[in-house]
Amino acid sequence: MLRAFLIAVALGSGAAQAQSPETLGWLRKMHDATQKLSYTGTFVYQNGPRSETSRITRYVDASGDIEKLEVLDGMPREIVRTKDTVRCYLPGLRLVKVDRRTERDFPALLPERITALARHYDISLGETRRIANFDCQAVVLTPRDNLRYGYRLYADTNSGMLLRAVTVDAAGEQVEQFTFTQLTIGGVSREMVKSRHASRSWRTEDTEAAPARLVGWGLSSELPGFQKIFELKRRLGESRSAGQVVYSDGLAAVSVFIESLEGRSDPVRTGLASMGAIHIYTREVANHMVTVVGEAPATSVQRIANAVEYRRPQ
Amino acid sequence: MKERLSELMDGELDDRSAAAVLEALGRDREARQAWGTYHMTGDAMRGGRPLSEGFAARLSARLAAEPTVLAPRALPAESRKWFALSAAASLAAVALVGWMAFAPRPQVAPSAAPVAQAQPEAKPNIVPLPTAANDYLLAHQGFSPRVSLQGMAPYVRTVSEQAVEPRR
């Protein structure tokens, strides 16, 4: 109750504030660094008591960029992203999951949308701090309501490269964190972003995603600030076909997956599952399984899920 | 601070000092961790079963999903203190986690008019991650605008350990 009051106060007092150009400039700088720099480094992903170390390498040339992520702890896993595909290599299963897109599908937090972020977040400059031998500036995004998380983003003062990203909940507690422990900017060759797996004989799961309209499906009420950004049909896993609708407030995104229950033998486990900042809410609507996945507080994911409805087209 | 915490735990503080320590707990993360540790130690010494890992986080999530109806005007400091004290007196650690989830954020000024909050959601049924969580995450992650600020680092969530169980 108290929190509802505080959120109300935050909404009432902050909504009209303009963000300083300097602060938005920092977000643009991070954005540009992410698009333009080649780098290789080691980062730790932390969520609750769990932490996992990974290596990330990005190579940029005139033809575009290739990025490779290798998980160094536990079961070896590797993901390579090129302009139009994301390939996830799982050597333990001898399996490659391929997610294809047209280039325009990759979402972008376009520079002009950065200004729009200020509608949902109060954006301010935080402290300066040294991270992995880089002097960093913190940019703090405080949500204006309880429907999204807050973020502390630490960018290298020279290059703008994001060295640490912390997600915090409404109580100010850390939900998850990504932080580089070592980073080298530049000096990356094309060779370094190739998969190290000879996966030709592995099983391939191809998502075959393509933009489509999901006739009859929609939300009875949208979640404030979250707008529909993509609607597509795709495959999930080996053979299941699904519809996917993505909603975003410009920074956080929530996907709604819709799969027919026809011919499905195992029962649907309805409810909420959580992993760090990600929540997954499953329910049944009109003989379909609706699975809502997003990096947003549980309430937001649940609200979107509960608003999913099917109306028979007239 | 740690000494004050253990006094609070043992019920040795008067109302005023207890309120001050509880206030400090709301602000000080380290103190909260110490508070949690003391209780776990106490529980272990009494031979109680420890709470499962992530209990506090799950409890907070359940609390957060509780109905939030209309925003009340400022809650008098007196009632807040009472709530905190009763929390400390009873199911101390558990209740306090809940209390802290609702603890005031320091930067907010208590003056503006109340605004209606959205309709409450029913309490969700907590389930383990779906077996196909990895597929959903891989399909979802690429659409997050965060990728353009952070590159593909968030994809690490796609393939985190428990999500990579072989499918039946």
Interface residues (C-beta under 8 A of the other chain):
Chain A: M1 L2 R3 A4 F5 L6 I7 A8 V9 A10 L11 G12 S13 L27 M30 H31 T34 Q35 F43 Y45 N47 G48 P49 R50 E52 S54 I56 R58 E67 L69 V71 G74 M75 R77 I79 R81 V86 C88 L90 G92 L93 K97 D99 R101 D105 F106 P107 A108 L109 L110 R113 T142 N146 L153 L162 A165 D169 A170 A171 G172 E173 F178 T207 A209 P224 I229 F230 R234 L236 G237 E238 R240 Q244 V246 S248 G250 L251 A252 A253 S255 F257 R269 T270 G271 L272 A273 S274 M275 G276 I278 I280 Y281 T282 T291 V293 G294 E295 P297 A298 T299 Q302 R303 N306
Chain B: E53 G54 A57 R58 S60 A61 A64 A65 T68 V69 L70 A71 P72 R73 A74 L75 R80 M100 A101 F102 A103 P104 R105 Q107 V108 A109 P110 S111 A112 A113 P114 V115 Q117 A118 E121 A122 P124 N125 I126 V127 P128 L129 P130 A132 A133 N134 D135 Y136 L137 L138 A139 H140 G142 F143 S144 P145 R146 V147 S148 L149 Q150 G151 M152 A153 P154 Y155 V156 R157 T158 V159 S160 E161 Q162 A163 V164 P166 R167
